[in-house]
Amino acid sequence: MPFSRSVLVLLASASWGLVHAAPSCRNPLFPVHWSRECSRMCPSLLHEDAAVSNNLTACPHWNGLASCCSTGLEAVQHRAFAQWKLSLGEIIVSWRSYAAGMTMRQLTKVYEYSDDEMRVLFDEALAAVRHSTAVFGPCLLSMLQYAAGMICFMCDPQWEAYLYKSELPVAQTEEEKRYLAGASYDAVAVASGTCAALWAGCEAFSTAARDAWDKILQCPLAKQIEQPLPDLPPFFSKPDLCEWTRAAIALQPLAETSRMLPEQRLPKLPSDASTTTETASGEDEVGLRRLQEDTDDINPSNRTSSPYAWGRWFLVAAFRQPDEVLVAKAPGAVGAALDFDELLGRDELGRVHCVSATSFGRTGTPAELYTAAEAEDELQSQFVVRYAYKVLEGKITLSAATDVWPAPDAKRRVAGLVAFGGNLFVADDEGQISRLPAASMAQGGRTDGVQLYATPAESDGARQPITGLAVSENGSVLFWSTPSSIFKGQSDGEGRPQTIFGQEQLQELGGSSAIVHLASDPLDELLFFAVHRGATSQSCRLSRLPLRPRRGHVITTSFEWPTEQLWISAHSQILYVAAEHGIYSLPVNFSTSVTPRLVFSDQKKLLTSFHSFHVRGTDCVLGDWRADGACTKTCGGGVQKLIRPVLTPAAGGGRPCSEQQVRYKECFDQPCPENATDCLMGQWINLAVCSATCGYGKLHQRRSVLRHAAFGGAECPEEQERSVDCLLAECGGFDFLLAAMPHMGLVSSQLLAKQEKIEWTTSSAVGAVHIGSKSIVAIDSDNRFLYMASSGGESVERWSMSVGDGHIMSFFAKWAVFTPQAKGTQPTIVDFKVQAAALYIATSDEMISRIDEDALLTSRAEPPLVQVLYKGLGRLRSLSVAGTYLLWATNKQVTLGTVDGPEVLVTERPVLSRKSLEDLVGSSSEVVQVELLWDASRFFLGAWDDVQKTMSIFQVSISPDSLASAIVEHQQLRQLQQTWSTQAVRILATPFSAYVYSHLQIWSLPLHLNEDTSLSLLYESKTAANISGLGYFFQKGLDCAVSAWINVSLCSASCGGGLVRQAREILAKASEGGSPCPAELERELPCNELQCPVDCKMSDWKDEGHCSKSCGGGTLRQTRLVLSHPMFGGQQCSRVLEQHVLCNKYPCKGLDCEVSGWMDQGHCSRSCGGGLQRQFRKVEDLIGTIYRNRSCVGVPYVEHQSQMQSTGSISHLLSRLSRRQRSEAGHAGR
């Protein structure tokens, strides 16, 4: 179906300010404003010149007319229209999501506890939002018609007649004109009737949306919704809407949807508003970077939107003394210190003179690092080595070293190195620039590469030396410098180089200046070069040269470096300048008066080269929206929670996850029956104590269904059991009691295991400590804060504290962290507690509030943010916190809530109802204090009997059954036998014991009471120093430190299970009560437990049958069996279980017997005078005996005796022996 069947008459040609051109289809819609996909594909899919088509379906009104469109282009057009449907529809999706969030807020206690006026404003705002969403349809249709018309505009061969075009400056070069081609179009001429038609469709939505927007801004509760407000102001008036559609749709109808919509933002809201939108604040750096990156192609000068916005910058530097190459992570701020804490190599890399690295993460650019080092055999020659690098857990590792330059017989030195896209560009000491293509380097071996450029020759014929080499961000342009000029040329060597900064301009910088180094801006906007002012000051200055298309003058620092050589390296925001012993940083857009900041200094190291490179981080990947739990109602308009799971978390500086990972949608909006009943759940109750007696453990909890849903009411949540983290007490340290005494100030005493008496140590305080007759004391031991207030006072004060020698405590830096605020009568402090660094406060206006740890640890310039958890609780008497429990008491009831406040479908139930209190304690009793144990299994109850005028202390167990019924049985209640005649008795529970105190005395008692429990008196005041308040403080000691286990022996077996002996040593002994050293310092552990390999076992070859021939060579079949198969990685069995071997391979004609010559056996029987020598000979081949030829029988081991007679002459004897041997030889021959 054509998406432009009802296209509006959108365009109106005008003679003023417009350019008229001959019909052309070469560039019908200025590629700068197209999507990246279409800028590559569309020109090839358009007609070369206007042609008549009759089968167009996307823009059928062009059938029969000369147009640029073809059927091949229609897939792109349909895809663009589908993107507009999605992106424009997202406006109403986000608006409805905000309405769902408001609906969800109506179900919370925050809404319930708001006053009537606030709820009326909220309900009116929600009704207005819902009404505006209902009238958005005609507006969406009008905008889609507008988008369809602009998509079909690319079919018009007279496209240029409808565009506003800027005039090009006369002085621009041809290259600059090519660069600006297309970007010079400012706007599209849209017919006035089009804007009127668009407004006609959107006017009703505009009126409704503006009314809803105003009502939201008037209601603080409506502004505190989790979902962000969509950017609706462009719809609030006809001029705004027409201008926005012309800029967002008409100018770029095929652009990416991420750039089409107005940015998600919030208006300037009052201070009481809160939001989670990631772009709500101009100070939100993450949100700002996202918005700026989204507009990267529209505003190329926006530095924070560069391709380098997400990732991490590194600096690699080569040093001498000693020779080493180090890496530092570049911080994101000017002036932040550099720490070269990562060693890439020392002698194994050679004596590195120059270093360079590619930025990894860009398309087509491998992660490579290049070093130029001096050759060991020739100091006047250098060689370049290429390494591949990887980033593992933030560390750079090198691998695959390959020598790439120069050719084996060449002897040259490197003047500059730069790499891009796998290609390496080398400037040498002969004034030449060469390119080593990636393909040639991949083949291995050293080469000189392809020469691209050479510097001009001097009068003596020698070429000017190259002092710097840089490459553009896209790798297409090279920049290089000589002492007097800066040049640029194409990186492929095509064309002639151009001088962009010459001798005359250099002389303007002063006297006999010389350029000593050059660096380019990663965003292709600037060049930086260092100038040595030798004749005047023997120092260097830094200059900045703007590149195209910007115009500007050279900016030079007035700051001078007292050195002859500088090195420069830049990334998108920071410029680093290095001298021999230090590195400085300054902003890339520095001014003349800038003062560089020293960020690295080492007088022992001599820097020879450094380079910055960027590694693209891993972006966060979110999954699709999916339902989290059921709809809150089955009728009457519920809310469905949607979440987006994090599939891949951001790492290495990659794009972080969007903060909008939760949203809500409306569900089941059909009317409910009149008798619908929602589910009602109880609080989470501990089923056991924390799994660890100290340190962090786990705690299992369960909650009960108090009432099931009926007649379409909201269903109960599925989760009814859970496991949570718990911390009963810290491990290893000293426990202290801290007492507030009006006449002595703050005093402390260390608690011992078997303590009989408390000895107080006076503390010191900087500033006045006001201690009333009834003080409330709570201590945050982790952060060392003391919180104090007077019962009935109007503020809670916090003191920082420290513990010195002799455990003397000091208090300083007082800050009033909380002052109740209310209309009319000023509320007062009833009670407060500290847990997990958060402060919980009960006030006389029947409310319980919380201040989170983050708010308490922030700057004291503003009061911390206070969150109201519960209100309308009645007259509060006491408050206690432990784990997830929040326990509060009124005169006649004790109620259990949670530290997170009220939840939907969950009710707070009393753990001790009025009836139970009267039945168990007495009808005339009222609650004075409640104190939870640290494991939250029980709580102490202080009750005053108004008839008996006595104070009693009880202990009550908390169980799921008692909470469900709000009835405490007798077996759940334990009473302390001792009573007091005053209400000024309080209880303090610590992790391992409990304390009861009055103004004059302190007693200890166990945490769990029984019938025989009695109090132990620890302190009794003999003076006027009364106890006003008591708190508990834990000082973490220094734990024993031991080394890691190390092997001190080899495994006793290489496989099949052995033992290895390990040992560890004590590095530091425990002190100040820290955890003691472990007793086990040696151990044996199993090792090499894998079974030993068992090879396959096979039988020997066994003959099967007989040889196929009796002689002349036959074959014999042999077989073998697998006796046992391999196990545990042993050698596999051969697949050959049968073979044929040769047999009877001797010839059938037979063989003669062959014997060896005679050989002596033993010695002659006499040493002289003639004796006997035994001799023998062997049959060389016994086959003759089988072949029926001359027999060898009897031949082997023939004995031959030789008699030697004495003749008195040795020669005579020898002659006789010779004759005899010849005679025997002749006989044998016969």
Secondary structure, DSSP 4 states (H G I P E B T S, - for coil): --TTTT----B---STTB-------SSTT-GGGS-HHHHHHHHHHS-SS-EE-S--SSSGGGTTSEES--GGGHHHHHHHHHHHHHHHHHHHHHHHHHHHHHHHHTTSHHHHHS-HHHHHHHHHHHHHHHHHHHT-HHHHHHHHHHHHHHHHGGG-TTGGGGEEEPPPPTT--HHHHHHHTTTTEEEE-B-HHHHHHHHHHHHHHHHHHHHHHHHHHH-HHHH--SSPPP--GGGSSHHHHHHHHIIIIIS-TTS-HHHHSPPP------TT-----TTS-TT-HHHHHHHHHHTTTT-TT-GGGSTTSSEEEEEEEEEETTTEEEEEEPPSSTTPPP---EEEESGGG-SEEEEEEPPBTSTT---EEEEEEE-SS-TT-EEEEEEEEEEETTEEEEEEEEEEES-TT----EEEEEEETTEEEEEETTSEEEEE-HHHHHT-S----EEEEEPPB-TTSPBPPP-EEEE-TTSSEEEEE-SS-EEEEETT--S--EEEE-HHHHHHT-TTEEEEEEEE-TTSSEEEEEEEETTTTSEEEEEEEE-TT-----EE-S--BSSS--EEEE-SSEEEEE-SSEEEEEETT--TT---EEEEE-TT-EEEEEEEEEEE-BPPEE---EE-S--S-SSSSEEEEEE--EEE--BTTPPPPPS--EEEEEE--SPPPTT-B--EE---EESS--S-SSSEEEEEEE--EEE--BTTPPPPPS--EEEEEEES--SSEEEEEEEEETTTEEEEEEE-TT-S----EE-EESS-----SSEEEEEETTTTEEEEEETT-S-EEEEEEEE-GGG-EEEEEEEEEE----SSSPP-EEEEEEETTEEEEEETTTEEEEE-HHHHHS-TTSPPP-EEEEE---SEEEEEEETTEEEEEESS-EEEEETT---TTB--EEEE-HHHHHHHT-TTEEEEEEEE-TTSSEEEEEEEETTTTEEEEEEEE--HHHHHHT---GGGEEE-S--BS-S--EEEE-SS-EEEE-SSEEEEE-SS--TT---EEEEE--SS----EEEEEEEE-B--EEPPPEE-S--S-SSS-EEEEEE--EEE--BTTPPPPPS--EEEEEE--SPPPB--EEPPPEEES--S-SSS-EEEEEE--EEE--BTTPPPPPS--EEEEEE--S-TT----EE---EE-S--S-SSS--B--EE--EEEGGGGTTTSS--TT-TT--B--B----S-HHHHHHHHHHHHHHHHHHHH-
